Amino acid sequence: MELELQLIRLYLWVCWVYDKHPELKYQRWSNNTTEPLFTDQELVTVYLFGLLQGRFQQQAIHDYVLQHWGAWFPHLPSYQACNHRLNLLAEIWPVLLGELWDTLGCRSTAASCGADQLLDSLPIMLAVRGRSCQAKVARDQADQGYCESKKLYYHGVKLHLLGAKQYRHLPLPLSLCLTEASRHDLPVLKEQVLVPLSGTLFGDKAYRDQATTQALADHGTTLCTPDKKDKGQKVYKVGQSGLWSRFVSAMRQPIESFFNWLLDKTDIQHAARVRSSEGLQVHCYGKLTAAFYLLCFNP
């Protein structure tokens, strides 16, 4: 009964977003088409519901719904047809994500409480190691980069997230963006792709830059990053301390917990089965939509 109610609520929410944004209903219609028996609202619901049930691949989602919820979706097309139609709907996912973002009221909530802010990035990998230099999928969005934490090269994109720290809860997302894998974290902050609120901002060593620190300070934001040793240096320079670095790392721990939660709920990092630019959009924004749906309605 609980799963049935969850599915009904999800379908009603998807229909509400479609009614609020009528352009979504007509984005791919032509003079020779009518509304299909299996609607786009049902397709979006099926995809999100499968993700919420821990099925992270489209084939697994289709098989799960067909086996357990076939009576609810009697006109469910084949897996190939569902996959093709999902790619046609790549542009609706940012709209769905935006509605959830507004529901959370992220920036206004964080501004009112003056919370510390956390900044980090997460690689989303289409191919890794030797295959990364030969990968050709979604070249208009993805390229080859290096993941320092995993010590490997990969072909893909990078999710940048700015969040506000919350007591005994996951950080509250303030803004996010997707960039190609090769793009360094610092320019995303320096070029104000992500704009912090006034207060204290904690980042890792990648964001350590004197000019950026000063520019943020001029706008009322204090950037805190760990002290960095030069290559081959065994002790910190005068005025620097490992205690400070450990403090910053401890303050940043919630953003790492958020990414671990995101991986557990959506497996967004692994995109090896994506075969097109539209598929990459569905993979990234569709799974972010599922995660934000959990944040909004299952806190």
Secondary structure by P-SEA (a helix, b strand, c coil): caaaaaaaaaaaaaaaaaaacccccccccccccccccccaaaaaaaaaaaaaaccccaaaaaaaaaacccccccccccaaaaaaaaaaaccaaaaaaaaaaaaaccaaaaaaaccbbbbbcccccccccccccccccccccbbbbbbccccccccbbbbbbbbbbbccccccccccccccccccaaaaaaaccccccccbbbbccccccaaaaaaaaaacbbbbbccccccccccccccccaaaaaaaaaaaaaaaaaaaaaaaacccccccccccaaaaaaaaaaaaaaaaaaaaccc
